Amino acid sequence: MSTNAVRGIDTSVAPVDMKFEIVVIPVSDVDRAKEFYAKLRWRLDADYDNGKDFRIIQFTPPGSGCSIIFGKNVTPAAPGSAQGLYLIVSDIQAARKELLDRGVEISEVFHDDAGVYAGTDEPYLFGRVRVSGPDAEHRSYRSFASFHDSDGNGWLFQEITARLPGRVDPATTTFASANDLASAMRRASAAHGEHEKRIGKADPNWPDWYAEYMVREQAGEELPK
């Protein structure tokens, strides 16, 4: 039997690219929803109305390759039934402040209670019990904040600064936005300061050190010392 076979599927052939493009959000009032997502400063890509029984609006979050669509006669789902929609950010406190500054209600930053899946809080990836404040060790994937749109569709910020091993190709390091790049540079700067303390002198090759740190951090590899 081939080692490339998985339950009868030949995995030696490269799969066809499938880029996740659209999430449909069910809303009751299209104009009210448009106003809400415009307040988030998401990019308005389309607003098509046939003047009769169909309207479609598309927004894209900054730095995202996936967009949302809502409108009239777009989905049979009940308004507000879309839940657990994750927005990945590199600085959750900054992302939360940005929404607060725009008048959007959002929860405090929280983390999980050791994977407790029973409780009264809304469920999320790591359980149902929300402990106030970011993850004590500031681990990637572990800090959250939640908010809802005008119909109650539920969104969560999840802070990720370093992907788990194997989730990012280190040969193709990319940053989705200038903000993400700046945040990565700040983390590299702080780590490099500790590096210079350890070696007891200024490091003239800091650009190379920064670059290696940022590439390894994003790929989930061991960080330089």
ABEGO torsion letter per residue (X at the ends): XBAABBGGBBAABBBBBBBBABBBBBBABAAAAAAAAAAAGBBBABBBBAGBABBBBBBBBBGBABBBBBEBGABABBBGABBGBBBBBABAAAAAAAAAAAGBBBBBBBBBBGGBABEABBBBAAEABBBBEBBAAGBBGABBBBBBBAAGBBBBBBBBABBBBGABBAABBBBABAAAAAAAAAAAAAAAAAAAAAAGBBBAAAAAAAAAAAAAAAAGBBBBX
